[in-house]
């Protein structure tokens, strides 16, 4: 687990699959500094569909997101 700029983040791995979780614990937007590409699976705001993302990501106030990380080609 890691915390920077009021964003907690961690990675879960199963085999070759890596899932990243970013949680903004501030009451204002924060930049989640991560590198790479992935597929946003869900946001705690429940208003975004699954879509490709590339780090870093701007998280809204108190937002959490789950990203399925893509392996480098």
Helices and strands as residue ranges (DSSP letters): E 2-4, E 7-14, E 17-24, E 30-32, E 37-43, E 51-54, E 57-59, E 64-69
